[in-house]
Amino acid sequence: MLIVTSNKIPGHRIDAVFGEVMGLTVRSRDIGAQVMAGFRSLGGGELPEMTRALYESRQQVMARMVTEAEQRGANAIVAMRFDTSELGTNWTEVCAYGTAVFAIPLAEGEDGATGQSIYLTGQGKQQPA
């Protein structure tokens, strides 16, 4: 699944739009990680427990968004964004959303074709061995 934050995919023509797709999770903060992060925050710097939790949440919502797009017949997602918000004092919502599309790579000679799209269409010249 090709996922981009732009509204277009260079070297591709968007042939169908399947609408907005998203992945969502609400996580409670682990009390142990929260205590450790509290101590670490006194000295400044990165809070690895919180970084890990946010990273895992983003990976989970991306996977959910991709699954929804695949179920609709999409092979790409454009205009992808993340959104986060606090729900109460211990819950965090993480959402990934975008527009599910069917994108076709442009072949050599088509206006807007790129080296990548030419390669994807199988028309790229093979390098000698």
GROMACS elastic network, one bead per residue, 0.5 to 0.9 nm:
[ bonds ]
;  ai    aj funct       b0    kb
    1    66     6  0.71566   500
    1    69     6  0.88913   500
    1    70     6  0.82500   500
    1    74     6  0.82251   500
    1    75     6  0.53461   500
    1    76     6  0.52363   500
    1    77     6  0.74968   500
    2    75     6  0.66701   500
    2    77     6  0.63151   500
    2    78     6  0.83602   500
    2   103     6  0.89722   500
    3    66     6  0.87964   500
    3    75     6  0.89572   500
    3    76     6  0.56808   500
    3    78     6  0.60725   500
    3    79     6  0.83010   500
    3    80     6  0.69151   500
    3    98     6  0.87490   500
    4     7     6  0.77343   500
    4     8     6  0.80637   500
    4     9     6  0.72254   500
    4    76     6  0.80628   500
    4    77     6  0.63683   500
    4    78     6  0.50982   500
    4    79     6  0.62524   500
    4    80     6  0.60365   500
    4    98     6  0.89027   500
    5     8     6  0.86059   500
    5    77     6  0.83601   500
    5    78     6  0.58786   500
    5    81     6  0.66250   500
    5    98     6  0.82278   500
    6     9     6  0.70393   500
    6    78     6  0.60278   500
    6    79     6  0.50186   500
    6    80     6  0.74838   500
    7    78     6  0.54263   500
    7    80     6  0.86032   500
    7    99     6  0.88375   500
    8    11     6  0.89977   500
    8    12     6  0.78622   500
    8    13     6  0.82946   500
    8    14     6  0.78330   500
    8    78     6  0.66388   500
    8    79     6  0.79839   500
    9    12     6  0.54747   500
    9    13     6  0.75278   500
    9    14     6  0.80202   500
    9    78     6  0.75254   500
    9   103     6  0.79303   500
    9   105     6  0.89949   500
   10    13     6  0.83404   500
   10   105     6  0.87742   500
   10   112     6  0.72884   500
   10   113     6  0.76631   500
   10   114     6  0.70478   500
   10   116     6  0.89850   500
   10   117     6  0.82297   500
   11   104     6  0.84987   500
   11   105     6  0.58704   500
   11   106     6  0.54750   500
   11   107     6  0.83864   500
   11   111     6  0.86012   500
   11   112     6  0.54718   500
   11   115     6  0.80475   500
   11   116     6  0.72760   500
   11   117     6  0.52690   500
   11   118     6  0.81394   500
   12   103     6  0.58860   500
   12   104     6  0.52329   500
   12   106     6  0.52938   500
   12   112     6  0.77634   500
   12   113     6  0.72462   500
   12   114     6  0.84820   500
   12   117     6  0.67856   500
   13   102     6  0.84879   500
   13   103     6  0.55299   500
   13   104     6  0.51912   500
   13   105     6  0.63909   500
   13   106     6  0.67163   500
   13   112     6  0.89391   500
   14    17     6  0.74100   500
   14   101     6  0.65682   500
   14   102     6  0.58610   500
   14   104     6  0.63369   500
   14   105     6  0.88654   500
   15   101     6  0.74176   500
   15   102     6  0.56077   500
   15   103     6  0.57944   500
   15   104     6  0.67573   500
   16    74     6  0.82417   500
   16   100     6  0.86311   500
   16   101     6  0.55203   500
   16   102     6  0.50845   500
   16   103     6  0.73453   500
   17    20     6  0.88848   500
   17    74     6  0.80794   500
   17    99     6  0.73295   500
   17   100     6  0.61267   500
   17   102     6  0.65633   500
   18    21     6  0.84813   500
   18    69     6  0.79294   500
   18    72     6  0.66078   500
   18    73     6  0.78311   500
   18    74     6  0.70153   500
   18    99     6  0.71436   500
   18   100     6  0.52115   500
   18   101     6  0.56191   500
   18   102     6  0.79428   500
   19    69     6  0.88329   500
   19    72     6  0.89674   500
   19    98     6  0.82663   500
   19    99     6  0.53252   500
   19   100     6  0.55730   500
   19   101     6  0.74975   500
   20    69     6  0.85482   500
   20    77     6  0.89950   500
   20    97     6  0.69322   500
   20    98     6  0.55710   500
   20   100     6  0.60813   500
   21    65     6  0.58198   500
   21    66     6  0.80277   500
   21    68     6  0.62239   500
   21    69     6  0.61445   500
   21    77     6  0.83975   500
   21    96     6  0.83614   500
   21    97     6  0.56142   500
   21    98     6  0.56544   500
   21    99     6  0.59522   500
   21   100     6  0.62129   500
   22    61     6  0.75330   500
   22    62     6  0.79590   500
   22    64     6  0.70347   500
   22    66     6  0.80660   500
   22    68     6  0.72279   500
   22    69     6  0.83824   500
   22    95     6  0.68444   500
   22    96     6  0.54230   500
   22    98     6  0.65635   500
   22    99     6  0.86325   500
   23    60     6  0.77311   500
   23    62     6  0.61216   500
   23    63     6  0.72643   500
   23    66     6  0.79893   500
   23    67     6  0.87028   500
   23    68     6  0.79628   500
   23    94     6  0.82927   500
   23    95     6  0.56423   500
   23    96     6  0.52457   500
   23    97     6  0.65076   500
   24    57     6  0.88508   500
   24    60     6  0.81927   500
   24    61     6  0.53081   500
   24    62     6  0.85866   500
   24    64     6  0.73835   500
   24    65     6  0.80630   500
   24    93     6  0.72562   500
   24    94     6  0.58738   500
   24    96     6  0.66228   500
   24    97     6  0.86460   500
   25    57     6  0.70543   500
   25    58     6  0.88170   500
   25    60     6  0.77344   500
   25    61     6  0.64593   500
   25    92     6  0.82354   500
   25    93     6  0.57741   500
   25    94     6  0.55008   500
   25    95     6  0.65840   500
   26    57     6  0.86072   500
   26    87     6  0.84040   500
   26    91     6  0.64812   500
   26    92     6  0.55335   500
   26    94     6  0.63956   500
   26    95     6  0.87361   500
   27    30     6  0.89551   500
   27    53     6  0.88513   500
   27    57     6  0.79100   500
   27    90     6  0.82316   500
   27    91     6  0.54355   500
   27    92     6  0.52952   500
   27    93     6  0.64220   500
   27    94     6  0.80941   500
   28    31     6  0.88658   500
   28    90     6  0.54902   500
   28    92     6  0.64388   500
   28    93     6  0.89899   500
   29    32     6  0.86184   500
   29    33     6  0.74495   500
   29    34     6  0.66259   500
   29    50     6  0.87057   500
   29    53     6  0.84674   500
   29    90     6  0.55569   500
   29    91     6  0.62952   500
   29    92     6  0.76934   500
   30    33     6  0.52890   500
   30    34     6  0.60076   500
   30    35     6  0.86532   500
   30    90     6  0.87047   500
   31    35     6  0.61255   500
   31    36     6  0.86229   500
   32    35     6  0.52063   500
   32    36     6  0.62596   500
   32    37     6  0.85128   500
   33    36     6  0.51023   500
   33    37     6  0.59348   500
   33    38     6  0.84078   500
   33    49     6  0.56444   500
   33    50     6  0.72237   500
   34    37     6  0.50580   500
   34    38     6  0.60437   500
   34    39     6  0.87501   500
   34    49     6  0.78192   500
   34    50     6  0.77741   500
   35    39     6  0.64288   500
   35    40     6  0.87080   500
   36    39     6  0.52276   500
   36    40     6  0.62034   500
   36    41     6  0.85759   500
   36    47     6  0.85046   500
   36    49     6  0.77247   500
   37    41     6  0.59298   500
   37    42     6  0.87941   500
   37    46     6  0.89425   500
   37    47     6  0.56265   500
   37    48     6  0.77770   500
   37    49     6  0.65932   500
   37    50     6  0.70960   500
   38    41     6  0.51907   500
   38    42     6  0.68539   500
   38    47     6  0.86693   500
   39    42     6  0.55852   500
   39    43     6  0.77035   500
   40    43     6  0.57328   500
   40    44     6  0.66231   500
   40    45     6  0.76403   500
   40    46     6  0.80568   500
   40    47     6  0.65901   500
   41    45     6  0.68886   500
   41    46     6  0.79205   500
   41    47     6  0.70268   500
   42    45     6  0.89249   500
   44    47     6  0.84635   500
   46    49     6  0.89445   500
   46    50     6  0.86132   500
   46    51     6  0.77393   500
   47    50     6  0.55302   500
   47    51     6  0.61424   500
   47    52     6  0.87052   500
   48    52     6  0.59476   500
   48    53     6  0.84826   500
   49    52     6  0.52997   500
   49    53     6  0.63179   500
   49    54     6  0.87790   500
   50    53     6  0.50550   500
   50    54     6  0.61627   500
   50    55     6  0.85045   500
   51    54     6  0.52430   500
   51    55     6  0.60601   500
   51    56     6  0.86018   500
   52    55     6  0.50684   500
   52    56     6  0.61021   500
   52    57     6  0.85180   500
   53    56     6  0.52554   500
   53    57     6  0.61587   500
   53    58     6  0.86971   500
   54    57     6  0.50252   500
   54    58     6  0.61747   500
   54    59     6  0.86403   500
   54    94     6  0.82899   500
   55    58     6  0.52075   500
   55    59     6  0.62635   500
   55    60     6  0.86720   500
   56    59     6  0.51235   500
   56    60     6  0.61754   500
   56    61     6  0.87510   500
   57    60     6  0.51094   500
   57    61     6  0.62668   500
   57    62     6  0.85788   500
   57    93     6  0.89367   500
   57    94     6  0.66496   500
   57    95     6  0.87730   500
   58    61     6  0.52485   500
   58    62     6  0.60605   500
   58    63     6  0.85946   500
   58    82     6  0.80132   500
   58    94     6  0.68455   500
   58    95     6  0.76757   500
   58    96     6  0.73912   500
   59    62     6  0.51804   500
   59    63     6  0.62651   500
   59    64     6  0.87599   500
   60    63     6  0.52265   500
   60    64     6  0.63569   500
   60    65     6  0.87400   500
   61    64     6  0.50043   500
   61    65     6  0.61064   500
   61    66     6  0.85845   500
   61    94     6  0.71777   500
   61    95     6  0.61645   500
   61    96     6  0.57145   500
   61    97     6  0.87013   500
   62    65     6  0.50843   500
   62    66     6  0.61690   500
   62    67     6  0.86222   500
   62    95     6  0.83378   500
   62    96     6  0.59515   500
   62    97     6  0.82292   500
   63    66     6  0.51324   500
   63    67     6  0.61814   500
   63    68     6  0.87279   500
   64    67     6  0.51119   500
   64    68     6  0.63356   500
   64    69     6  0.87174   500
   64    96     6  0.85752   500
   65    68     6  0.52152   500
   65    69     6  0.62726   500
   65    70     6  0.86987   500
   65    95     6  0.89985   500
   65    96     6  0.66847   500
   65    97     6  0.67412   500
   65    98     6  0.81686   500
   66    69     6  0.50284   500
   66    70     6  0.60842   500
   66    71     6  0.85580   500
   66    74     6  0.88890   500
   66    76     6  0.85652   500
   66    77     6  0.80108   500
   66   100     6  0.87147   500
   67    70     6  0.51358   500
   67    71     6  0.61820   500
   67    72     6  0.87834   500
   68    71     6  0.51443   500
   68    72     6  0.65458   500
   68    73     6  0.89986   500
   68    74     6  0.88897   500
   68   100     6  0.86513   500
   69    72     6  0.52264   500
   69    73     6  0.65405   500
   69    74     6  0.53054   500
   69    75     6  0.74906   500
   69    76     6  0.77472   500
   69    77     6  0.74762   500
   69    99     6  0.83801   500
   69   100     6  0.54545   500
   69   101     6  0.79927   500
   70    73     6  0.50473   500
   70    74     6  0.52157   500
   70    75     6  0.67043   500
   70    76     6  0.86411   500
   70   100     6  0.84331   500
   71    74     6  0.74884   500
   72   100     6  0.78845   500
   73   100     6  0.84672   500
   73   101     6  0.81382   500
   73   102     6  0.74029   500
   74    77     6  0.75576   500
   74   100     6  0.56133   500
   74   101     6  0.50270   500
   74   103     6  0.80099   500
   75   100     6  0.76185   500
   75   101     6  0.64354   500
   75   102     6  0.52070   500
   75   103     6  0.65597   500
   75   104     6  0.89990   500
   76    99     6  0.83615   500
   76   100     6  0.60346   500
   76   101     6  0.53812   500
   76   102     6  0.60194   500
   76   103     6  0.63416   500
   77    80     6  0.65670   500
   77    97     6  0.87980   500
   77    98     6  0.59855   500
   77    99     6  0.53132   500
   77   101     6  0.58283   500
   77   102     6  0.83546   500
   77   103     6  0.89532   500
   78    98     6  0.58097   500
   78    99     6  0.52548   500
   78   100     6  0.66562   500
   78   101     6  0.71973   500
   79    97     6  0.80431   500
   79    98     6  0.51608   500
   79    99     6  0.62343   500
   80    96     6  0.70115   500
   80    97     6  0.54807   500
   80    99     6  0.70051   500
   81    95     6  0.82305   500
   81    96     6  0.56902   500
   81    97     6  0.54575   500
   81    98     6  0.62550   500
   82    94     6  0.72331   500
   82    95     6  0.56233   500
   82    97     6  0.65023   500
   82    98     6  0.89333   500
   83    93     6  0.80395   500
   83    94     6  0.58929   500
   83    95     6  0.50954   500
   83    96     6  0.64199   500
   83    97     6  0.81683   500
   84    92     6  0.70269   500
   84    93     6  0.54276   500
   84    95     6  0.62376   500
   84    96     6  0.88739   500
   85    91     6  0.86560   500
   85    92     6  0.58336   500
   85    93     6  0.52536   500
   85    94     6  0.68423   500
   85    95     6  0.88861   500
   86    89     6  0.71911   500
   86    90     6  0.77694   500
   86    91     6  0.59712   500
   86    93     6  0.62081   500
   87    90     6  0.71082   500
   87    92     6  0.56637   500
   87    93     6  0.68017   500
   88    91     6  0.59065   500
   88    92     6  0.81211   500
   89    92     6  0.85561   500
  104   117     6  0.85997   500
  104   121     6  0.89005   500
  105   113     6  0.76506   500
  105   114     6  0.87512   500
  105   116     6  0.83531   500
  105   118     6  0.72991   500
  105   119     6  0.89845   500
  105   120     6  0.65869   500
  105   121     6  0.64277   500
  106   109     6  0.83305   500
  106   110     6  0.60264   500
  106   111     6  0.78643   500
  106   112     6  0.71461   500
  106   114     6  0.74728   500
  106   117     6  0.54330   500
  106   118     6  0.64538   500
  106   120     6  0.84626   500
  106   121     6  0.71682   500
  107   110     6  0.56474   500
  107   111     6  0.87580   500
  107   113     6  0.60346   500
  107   114     6  0.82592   500
  107   117     6  0.63710   500
  107   119     6  0.82672   500
  107   120     6  0.82311   500
  107   121     6  0.58294   500
  107   122     6  0.83657   500
  107   123     6  0.69701   500
  107   124     6  0.89642   500
  108   111     6  0.84325   500
  108   113     6  0.60835   500
  108   114     6  0.78745   500
  108   115     6  0.83504   500
  108   117     6  0.79946   500
  108   118     6  0.53216   500
  108   119     6  0.88124   500
  108   121     6  0.83344   500
  108   123     6  0.68334   500
  108   124     6  0.79650   500
  109   112     6  0.85072   500
  109   113     6  0.69725   500
  109   118     6  0.89171   500
  110   113     6  0.55751   500
  113   116     6  0.81093   500
  113   117     6  0.59954   500
  113   118     6  0.65478   500
  114   117     6  0.51410   500
  114   118     6  0.61207   500
  114   119     6  0.85102   500
  115   118     6  0.52109   500
  115   119     6  0.61919   500
  115   120     6  0.86658   500
  115   124     6  0.77188   500
  116   119     6  0.50799   500
  116   120     6  0.61542   500
  116   121     6  0.87238   500
  116   124     6  0.86049   500
  117   121     6  0.62215   500
  117   122     6  0.87399   500
  117   123     6  0.89793   500
  117   124     6  0.87698   500
  118   121     6  0.52412   500
  118   122     6  0.65946   500
  118   123     6  0.55820   500
  118   124     6  0.54233   500
  119   122     6  0.52468   500
  119   123     6  0.58538   500
  119   125     6  0.79143   500
  120   123     6  0.75405   500
  120   124     6  0.77695   500
  121   124     6  0.75249   500
  122   125     6  0.84005   500
  123   126     6  0.87906   500
  126   129     6  0.87888   500
